[in-house]
Amino acid sequence: MKRQMTEEVALNRAASYCSSAEQCKEDIKIKLKRWGMDDSAIIRIIKELVSEKYIDEERYCRAYVNDKLHFQKWGRAKIKQGLYQKKLSSDMIEKYVNEIDEDEYLSILQGLIQVKRKNTIAKDDFTLNGKLVRFALNRGFEMKYIIRFVNISGDNSF
Protein backbone atom coordinates (compact mmCIF):
# COMPACT_ATOMS: atom_id res chain seq x y z
CA MET A 1 0.00 0.00 0.00
CA LYS A 2 1.26 3.46 -0.98
CA ARG A 3 2.02 6.02 1.69
CA GLN A 4 0.24 9.35 1.40
CA MET A 5 2.59 12.15 0.37
CA THR A 6 2.70 15.02 2.86
CA GLU A 7 1.76 18.51 1.79
CA GLU A 8 5.28 19.76 2.49
CA VAL A 9 6.87 17.07 0.31
CA ALA A 10 4.34 17.78 -2.46
CA LEU A 11 5.10 21.51 -2.25
CA ASN A 12 8.85 20.89 -2.53
CA ARG A 13 8.42 18.48 -5.44
CA ALA A 14 6.07 20.88 -7.24
CA ALA A 15 8.50 23.78 -6.69
CA SER A 16 11.30 21.68 -8.11
CA TYR A 17 9.12 20.74 -11.07
CA CYS A 18 8.24 24.41 -11.69
CA SER A 19 11.91 25.37 -11.48
CA SER A 20 12.84 23.10 -14.37
CA ALA A 21 10.32 24.56 -16.86
CA GLU A 22 7.44 27.03 -16.98
CA GLN A 23 4.22 25.53 -15.64
CA CYS A 24 0.66 26.81 -15.31
CA LYS A 25 -1.76 26.26 -12.45
CA GLU A 26 -3.70 23.64 -14.39
CA ASP A 27 -0.61 21.51 -15.06
CA ILE A 28 0.39 21.62 -11.40
CA LYS A 29 -3.16 20.85 -10.27
CA ILE A 30 -3.18 17.72 -12.46
CA LYS A 31 0.25 16.70 -11.18
CA LEU A 32 -0.78 17.15 -7.54
CA LYS A 33 -3.98 15.13 -8.06
CA ARG A 34 -1.86 12.36 -9.56
CA TRP A 35 0.29 12.46 -6.42
CA GLY A 36 -2.84 11.86 -4.33
CA MET A 37 -3.28 15.32 -2.82
CA ASP A 38 -6.76 16.44 -1.78
CA ASP A 39 -8.42 19.57 -3.21
CA SER A 40 -7.78 21.81 -0.20
CA ALA A 41 -4.06 20.91 -0.16
CA ILE A 42 -3.86 21.54 -3.91
CA ILE A 43 -5.29 25.03 -3.44
CA ARG A 44 -2.83 25.83 -0.66
CA ILE A 45 0.16 24.48 -2.61
CA ILE A 46 -0.73 26.36 -5.78
CA LYS A 47 -1.29 29.56 -3.78
CA GLU A 48 2.18 29.17 -2.22
CA LEU A 49 3.81 28.46 -5.61
CA VAL A 50 2.20 31.58 -7.10
CA SER A 51 3.23 33.77 -4.16
CA GLU A 52 6.82 32.50 -4.44
CA LYS A 53 6.77 33.17 -8.24
CA TYR A 54 7.28 29.50 -9.16
CA ILE A 55 4.07 29.82 -11.16
CA ASP A 56 3.40 32.95 -13.20
CA GLU A 57 0.67 32.42 -15.76
CA GLU A 58 1.61 35.48 -17.86
CA ARG A 59 5.19 34.26 -18.06
CA TYR A 60 3.89 30.79 -18.92
CA CYS A 61 1.59 32.14 -21.64
CA ARG A 62 4.40 34.17 -23.22
CA ALA A 63 6.75 31.16 -23.20
CA TYR A 64 4.03 28.83 -24.57
CA VAL A 65 3.27 31.14 -27.51
CA ASN A 66 6.97 31.57 -28.29
CA ASP A 67 7.79 27.85 -28.06
CA LYS A 68 4.81 26.61 -30.06
CA LEU A 69 5.38 29.17 -32.81
CA HIS A 70 9.14 28.75 -33.16
CA PHE A 71 9.71 25.08 -32.31
CA GLN A 72 6.48 23.29 -33.27
CA LYS A 73 5.61 25.84 -35.98
CA TRP A 74 1.99 26.15 -34.87
CA GLY A 75 -0.39 28.82 -36.11
CA ARG A 76 -2.39 31.20 -33.96
CA ALA A 77 -5.54 29.05 -33.85
CA LYS A 78 -3.73 25.97 -32.55
CA ILE A 79 -1.75 28.02 -30.02
CA LYS A 80 -4.97 29.60 -28.72
CA GLN A 81 -6.63 26.20 -28.45
CA GLY A 82 -3.72 24.86 -26.42
CA LEU A 83 -3.82 27.83 -24.07
CA TYR A 84 -7.59 27.55 -23.58
CA GLN A 85 -7.06 23.91 -22.58
CA LYS A 86 -4.67 25.17 -19.89
CA LYS A 87 -7.58 27.28 -18.57
CA LEU A 88 -5.81 30.62 -18.94
CA SER A 89 -7.85 33.82 -19.23
CA SER A 90 -9.07 34.83 -22.67
CA ASP A 91 -7.65 38.33 -22.26
CA MET A 92 -4.18 36.99 -21.51
CA ILE A 93 -4.33 34.55 -24.42
CA GLU A 94 -5.40 37.26 -26.86
CA LYS A 95 -2.73 39.64 -25.57
CA TYR A 96 0.19 37.28 -26.16
CA VAL A 97 -1.11 35.66 -29.35
CA ASN A 98 -1.66 39.13 -30.85
CA GLU A 99 1.95 40.05 -30.06
CA ILE A 100 3.21 37.54 -32.65
CA ASP A 101 5.20 39.40 -35.29
CA GLU A 102 3.22 39.26 -38.56
CA ASP A 103 6.27 39.02 -40.86
CA GLU A 104 7.82 36.23 -38.80
CA TYR A 105 4.48 34.40 -38.67
CA LEU A 106 4.08 34.54 -42.44
CA SER A 107 7.68 33.49 -42.95
CA ILE A 108 7.12 30.38 -40.82
CA LEU A 109 3.96 29.51 -42.75
CA GLN A 110 5.67 30.03 -46.10
CA GLY A 111 8.57 27.80 -45.09
CA LEU A 112 6.24 25.06 -43.87
CA ILE A 113 4.27 25.09 -47.13
CA GLN A 114 7.42 25.06 -49.26
CA VAL A 115 8.82 22.02 -47.42
CA LYS A 116 5.46 20.22 -47.48
CA ARG A 117 5.05 20.93 -51.22
CA LYS A 118 8.42 19.26 -51.96
CA ASN A 119 7.58 16.20 -49.85
CA THR A 120 3.97 15.67 -50.95
CA ILE A 121 2.94 13.36 -53.75
CA ALA A 122 -0.25 14.23 -55.60
CA LYS A 123 -1.73 13.29 -58.96
CA ASP A 124 -2.48 16.91 -59.92
CA ASP A 125 -2.17 20.51 -58.68
CA PHE A 126 -5.72 20.55 -57.32
CA THR A 127 -5.03 17.56 -55.07
CA LEU A 128 -1.66 18.96 -54.01
CA ASN A 129 -3.17 22.33 -53.12
CA GLY A 130 -5.91 20.61 -51.11
CA LYS A 131 -3.31 18.66 -49.15
CA LEU A 132 -1.28 21.81 -48.50
CA VAL A 133 -4.33 23.74 -47.32
CA ARG A 134 -5.41 20.93 -44.96
CA PHE A 135 -1.85 20.63 -43.64
CA ALA A 136 -1.62 24.36 -42.85
CA LEU A 137 -5.12 24.47 -41.33
CA ASN A 138 -4.24 21.52 -39.08
CA ARG A 139 -1.18 23.46 -37.94
CA GLY A 140 -3.51 26.27 -36.87
CA PHE A 141 -2.85 28.85 -39.58
CA GLU A 142 -5.65 31.00 -40.93
CA MET A 143 -7.03 30.48 -44.45
CA LYS A 144 -6.47 34.14 -45.37
CA TYR A 145 -2.71 33.55 -44.96
CA ILE A 146 -2.61 30.04 -46.37
CA ILE A 147 -3.96 31.09 -49.75
CA ARG A 148 -1.09 33.54 -50.15
CA PHE A 149 1.40 30.67 -50.31
CA VAL A 150 -0.64 27.89 -51.93
CA ASN A 151 -1.05 28.44 -55.64
CA ILE A 152 -4.73 27.81 -56.19
CA SER A 153 -5.00 27.95 -60.00
CA GLY A 154 -3.49 31.40 -59.99
CA ASP A 155 -6.55 32.64 -58.10
CA ASN A 156 -5.99 33.99 -54.57
CA SER A 157 -9.59 33.81 -53.41
CA PHE A 158 -12.03 31.10 -52.44
C-alpha positions, 0 to 999 in steps of 0.5 A: 500500500502506498504512503500518502505524500505530505503537503510539504513534500508535495510543495517541494516536489512541485516547486522543483518541477516548476523550477525546471520549466514554466508551468501553469496552475492547471498543469500543477493541479493535475500533477498534484492530483496524480500524487494523491493530494486532496483539493484543499491541499492543492489550493494551498500548494498552488497559492504558495507556488504563485506567491513565491513566483514558481508559477506565473501564468503570464510568463507561462503564456508568453513562453508557450506562444513563443515555443509553439510558434518557433519550435512546433511551428503552430499557427495562432488558432492551434496556439490559442486552443492549447492555451484555452485547454490550460484554462488561462484567461481569454484576455491573456491569451489574446494579448500574447497571441496578438503580439506575434510578429506578422512578418515572422508568422508569415515566414514560418507559414511560407517555409512550412508550405514550401517544405510540405510541397516538396515532400507531398505526392499528388496526382495533380495541382488541385489535389496537391493544393488541397493537401497543403491547405489541410496541412496548414489548417491543421497546424492552426494557420488562418485560411487568409494567410494560407492562400497567399502561399498555396497556388490555387489555380493562380486565383488567390480567393475562395 
